[in-house]
Amino acid sequence: MKIIDLQNNNSKSLILFFNGWGFDEQCVKHLQTNVYDVKVVFDFSDIEPISTSMLSSYKSVTVIAWSFGVRVADIALSNVTSLITNAYAINGTSNPVSDLYGIPQNIFIGTLNSLTETSYRKFLERIMGGTNRFEQNISYLPNRIFSEQKQELESLHKHFNNNKTTPIHWNKAICSSIDRIFPFANQTRFWGNKAIEKATPHFIFDNYYTWEDLIKEFSND
């Protein structure tokens, strides 16, 4: 698990962003803020507890998690839940591989067993919402080695099967109605009245210029 300081404004307010599988900071690097410090968590080949010392100096901690990052946040933050001010999910659930509440089991296992660089490219196109949008959003794609991304997915499979950590308290969740990764019906079934419907693909970050604009979405449902 890697954690980088994306923005340091010497703030007392922190955004802790848990990324999706295979991604890095490139997907949110364009989001600006003068209000928050921003840390990005990615590469879940191993999942380690977030330390109290990392968060205790902040007066507020806002967790934002995307895709598989939602479940990773549940695991990594289980010992520091009292330090979290708000937690927001984006196109993911705390039960990420599930026929009812996440990606259906057969689809996840099929993706894992047949993963190649070619199939990963097609996966990224589905994340973005199609070939045209993929080509428009090249700058958001990760700068990572495919073999490491494959190992990360294998590790996530083990974490999801073996870790029974209770989910943290999530305030709201954006659920995309045209998501081609996490079925919309499964997302809304999991989140219930916490769900905020958006007509966007799985990847939503190109719709925003600042972290503040993204956070506003969770209060404008």
C-alpha positions as CSV (number, residue, x, y, z in Angstrom):
1,M,0.0,0.0,0.0
2,K,1.4,3.4,-1.0
3,I,0.5,6.8,0.4
4,I,1.6,10.0,-1.2
5,D,1.2,13.6,-0.3
6,L,-0.6,15.0,-3.4
7,Q,-1.1,18.5,-1.9
8,N,0.3,20.1,1.2
9,N,-1.3,23.4,2.2
10,N,-0.3,23.2,5.9
11,S,-4.0,22.7,6.5
12,K,-5.8,21.3,9.6
13,S,-8.2,19.6,7.2
14,L,-7.3,16.4,5.3
15,I,-8.7,14.6,2.3
16,L,-7.6,11.0,2.4
17,F,-8.4,9.4,-1.0
18,F,-8.5,5.7,-1.5
19,N,-8.0,4.9,-5.2
20,G,-9.4,2.1,-7.4
21,W,-7.5,-1.0,-8.4
22,G,-4.6,-0.4,-10.7
23,F,-4.6,3.4,-10.5
24,D,-2.3,5.9,-9.0
25,E,-2.4,9.7,-8.3
26,Q,-2.8,10.6,-12.0
27,C,-6.5,10.2,-11.9
28,V,-7.0,13.0,-9.3
29,K,-3.8,15.0,-9.8
30,H,-5.7,17.7,-11.7
31,L,-8.1,18.4,-8.7
32,Q,-7.1,21.6,-7.0
33,T,-7.6,22.9,-3.4
34,N,-6.3,25.6,-1.2
35,V,-8.3,24.4,1.7
36,Y,-7.2,20.8,2.3
37,D,-4.1,18.7,2.5
38,V,-4.6,15.7,0.2
39,K,-3.1,12.2,0.5
40,V,-3.7,9.5,-2.0
41,V,-3.7,5.8,-1.1
42,F,-3.1,3.2,-3.8
43,D,-1.4,-0.1,-4.8
44,F,-3.2,-2.6,-2.6
45,S,-0.9,-5.5,-3.0
46,D,-0.8,-5.3,0.8
47,I,-3.2,-3.4,3.0
48,E,-1.8,-1.8,6.2
49,P,-3.6,0.0,9.0
50,I,-3.5,3.8,8.7
51,S,-1.6,5.1,11.7
52,T,-3.2,7.3,14.3
53,S,-0.2,9.7,14.0
54,M,-0.9,10.3,10.3
55,L,-4.4,11.7,11.1
56,S,-4.3,13.0,14.7
57,S,-2.8,16.4,13.8
58,Y,-5.9,17.2,11.7
59,K,-9.1,18.8,13.0
60,S,-11.1,17.1,10.2
61,V,-10.5,14.1,8.1
62,T,-12.6,13.5,5.0
63,V,-12.3,10.1,3.4
64,I,-13.2,9.7,-0.2
65,A,-12.9,6.2,-1.7
66,W,-13.4,5.0,-5.3
67,S,-14.3,1.5,-6.5
68,F,-12.4,-1.2,-4.7
69,G,-10.9,1.6,-2.6
70,V,-14.1,1.6,-0.6
71,R,-13.5,-1.8,0.9
72,V,-9.8,-1.1,1.3
73,A,-10.7,2.0,3.4
74,D,-12.9,-0.2,5.6
75,I,-9.9,-2.4,6.3
76,A,-7.2,0.3,6.6
77,L,-9.2,2.7,8.7
78,S,-10.7,0.1,11.2
79,N,-8.5,1.3,14.0
80,V,-8.9,5.1,13.5
81,T,-12.6,5.4,12.9
82,S,-12.9,8.0,15.7
83,L,-10.7,10.4,13.8
84,I,-12.8,10.4,10.6
85,T,-15.1,13.4,10.2
86,N,-16.9,12.3,6.9
87,A,-16.6,9.3,4.6
88,Y,-17.8,9.3,1.0
89,A,-17.9,6.4,-1.5
90,I,-17.8,6.6,-5.3
91,N,-18.9,3.6,-7.4
92,G,-17.9,1.0,-4.9
93,T,-19.3,-0.9,-1.9
94,S,-18.1,-2.5,1.3
95,N,-19.0,-5.9,-0.4
96,P,-17.2,-5.4,-3.6
97,V,-17.4,-8.9,-5.0
98,S,-21.0,-10.0,-4.7
99,D,-23.8,-11.0,-6.9
100,L,-26.1,-8.6,-5.0
101,Y,-24.0,-5.8,-3.7
102,G,-20.9,-5.5,-5.9
103,I,-19.3,-7.0,-9.0
104,P,-20.8,-10.4,-9.7
105,Q,-18.5,-13.3,-8.6
106,N,-18.2,-14.9,-12.1
107,I,-17.3,-11.6,-13.7
108,F,-14.6,-10.8,-11.1
109,I,-13.1,-14.3,-11.3
110,G,-13.2,-14.2,-15.1
111,T,-11.4,-10.9,-15.1
112,L,-8.8,-12.2,-12.7
113,N,-8.2,-15.5,-14.5
114,S,-7.9,-14.0,-18.0
115,L,-6.1,-10.7,-17.2
116,T,-3.6,-9.6,-19.9
117,E,-2.4,-6.3,-21.0
118,T,-4.9,-6.4,-23.8
119,S,-7.8,-7.2,-21.6
120,Y,-6.7,-4.6,-19.1
121,R,-6.9,-2.0,-21.8
122,K,-10.5,-3.0,-22.6
123,F,-11.2,-2.9,-18.8
124,L,-10.0,0.7,-18.8
125,E,-12.2,1.6,-21.7
126,R,-15.2,0.3,-19.8
127,I,-14.1,2.3,-16.7
128,M,-14.1,5.4,-18.8
129,G,-17.4,4.7,-20.6
130,G,-16.1,3.7,-24.0
131,T,-13.3,4.1,-26.5
132,N,-13.8,7.7,-27.3
133,R,-13.8,8.8,-23.7
134,F,-10.9,6.6,-23.0
135,E,-8.9,8.4,-25.7
136,Q,-9.9,11.8,-24.3
137,N,-8.8,10.8,-20.8
138,I,-5.4,9.4,-21.4
139,S,-3.9,11.8,-19.0
140,Y,-5.8,10.3,-16.1
141,L,-4.5,6.8,-16.7
142,P,-1.9,5.3,-14.2
143,N,1.8,5.2,-14.8
144,R,2.2,1.7,-13.4
145,I,3.7,-1.7,-14.4
146,F,1.1,-4.2,-15.6
147,S,2.6,-7.1,-13.7
148,E,2.3,-5.2,-10.4
149,Q,-1.4,-4.3,-11.2
150,K,-2.1,-8.0,-11.8
151,Q,-0.5,-8.9,-8.5
152,E,-2.6,-6.2,-6.8
153,L,-5.8,-7.7,-8.1
154,E,-4.8,-11.2,-6.9
155,S,-4.0,-9.7,-3.5
156,L,-7.3,-7.9,-3.4
157,H,-9.1,-11.1,-4.1
158,K,-7.4,-12.7,-1.0
159,H,-8.2,-9.6,1.1
160,F,-11.8,-9.6,0.1
161,N,-12.2,-13.3,0.9
162,N,-10.3,-13.3,4.2
163,N,-10.9,-10.0,5.9
164,K,-14.2,-9.6,7.7
165,T,-13.6,-6.1,9.1
166,T,-16.8,-4.2,9.8
167,P,-17.3,-1.3,7.4
168,I,-16.6,2.3,8.6
169,H,-19.5,4.8,8.8
170,W,-20.1,6.0,5.2
171,N,-22.1,9.2,4.9
172,K,-23.1,9.1,1.3
173,A,-22.2,7.3,-1.9
174,I,-22.2,8.4,-5.5
175,C,-23.6,5.6,-7.7
176,S,-23.3,5.9,-11.4
177,S,-26.3,4.8,-13.5
178,I,-24.2,3.9,-16.5
179,D,-21.3,2.2,-14.6
180,R,-20.0,-0.7,-16.6
181,I,-17.9,-2.1,-13.7
182,F,-20.1,-2.0,-10.5
183,P,-23.7,-2.6,-11.6
184,F,-25.9,0.3,-10.6
185,A,-28.6,-1.9,-9.2
186,N,-26.1,-3.6,-6.9
187,Q,-24.7,-0.3,-5.7
188,T,-28.1,1.2,-4.8
189,R,-29.1,-2.1,-3.2
190,F,-26.1,-1.9,-0.9
191,W,-26.3,1.9,-0.1
192,G,-30.1,2.4,0.1
193,N,-30.9,6.0,1.1
194,K,-27.2,6.9,1.1
195,A,-27.0,6.6,-2.6
196,I,-26.7,9.6,-4.9
197,E,-27.4,8.8,-8.5
198,K,-25.2,10.3,-11.2
199,A,-25.5,9.6,-15.0
200,T,-21.8,9.0,-15.4
201,P,-19.5,6.1,-16.1
202,H,-17.4,4.4,-13.4
203,F,-14.7,7.1,-13.7
204,I,-16.1,10.5,-12.7
205,F,-13.1,12.6,-11.9
206,D,-12.8,14.3,-15.2
207,N,-16.1,16.1,-14.4
208,Y,-14.4,18.2,-11.6
209,Y,-11.7,20.8,-11.3
210,T,-11.5,21.0,-7.5
211,W,-11.8,18.7,-4.5
212,E,-14.4,21.2,-3.1
213,D,-16.6,20.7,-6.2
214,L,-16.5,16.9,-5.7
215,I,-17.3,17.1,-2.0
216,K,-20.3,19.3,-2.8
217,E,-21.9,16.5,-4.7
218,F,-22.4,14.6,-1.5
219,S,-24.6,17.3,-0.1
220,N,-26.5,18.1,-3.3
221,D,-28.5,15.0,-3.7
